[in-house]
Amino acid sequence: MEQAPILISVYDRPVHFKRCIESLKSNTHASETHLFVAIDAPYKEEHQKNNNKVVDYAKTITGFKEVTLIIREKNLGLTNNLIDAREQLFSRYDTLIFSEDDNIFSEDFLSFVNKGLEVYKDREDIFSISGYQYPMVMPPSYQMDVYLWRGFSAWGCATWKEKAEKIDFRSEVVFSKVRNFLKNYQNVRKINAVADHFLPALMLMIKKNEVHGDVYLSMYQILHNMYSVYPTVSRIRNIGHDGIGSNCGDTNYALYAEQKLYEDKNDYEFPVNIEKNSQINSLLKDHYKRDKKTKTKDLLKLFLLNLGITNITDLKH
């Protein structure tokens, strides 16, 4: 079976990046895998030194079938850096594995996601194969090695060109679709039924005028009744909650950075006809649960947003 290429996006975290690559290099199929590294250029002068360290280390990477470095001459931003790199990769391949630079991989990560890509390639309702498992205790009665969820995780995932290219990531398209989605309260009920954090995350995108790919892809999956496949034991450990990155603060650092990784033999199974499990979906709903008062505020913010008011102080004008 041909191994899917993997794309790592990186900016100015040389220590995270090196740990990420070294763990990936230890994977069984690393020597059969084409590694793409998309390095964005610094947008602040104080980021130049660490950005240079990232570039210098990237030029020394070995252990893969092929290494392609995409080194930006000007800053594109996280989303545009990924979009352009993805287009370059899809000009050569029909599948893609993606991760940012702050993930540590189990030794079977590549085997796991590649097997998932092969097994579920004909399932129109499956958008991606995730290597990450949320920090929750699985129900003892659930005996399968994987499960389905409508939410999307960008912490080490794989997908198919045919499905990925249906999504337009141009900012004007994204914001138009998000605004239209939020104006339909049936959509809001649908997304809230999956998890409480999606609605405020989508509204934050509008407020900050920033495209957050994982939230947008979760919206896409929910809107189109699609799933991601998740392992019951994580193949990913995230070390990005240390306050250094752009999106993750230092809250619950240990919860993620010390998460147990899969260490057993590669004898797990991917049931072709797997369906969603209501018990697991309830656990994920609880994982992101927001209290009643906070959810009421979210709905008020949504109402104001749909009136064109993104800040409560705007009501004074």
Secondary structure, 3 states (H helix, E strand, C coil): CCCCCEEEEECCCHHHHHHHHHHHHCCCCHHHCEEEEEECCCCCHHHHHHHHHHHHHHCCCCCCCEEEEEECCCCCCHHHHHHHHHHHHHCCCCEEEEEECCEEECCCHHHHHHHHHHHCCCCCCEEEEECCCCCCCCCCCCCCCEEEECCCCCCCEEEEHHHHCCCCCCHHHHHHHHHHHHHCHHHHHHHHHHCCCHHHHHHHHHHHCCCCHHHHHHHHHHHCCCEEEEECCCCEEECCCCCCCCCCCCCCHHHHHCCCCCCCCCCCCCCCCCCCCHHHHHHHHHHCCCCHHHHHHHHHHHHHHHCCCCCHHHHHC
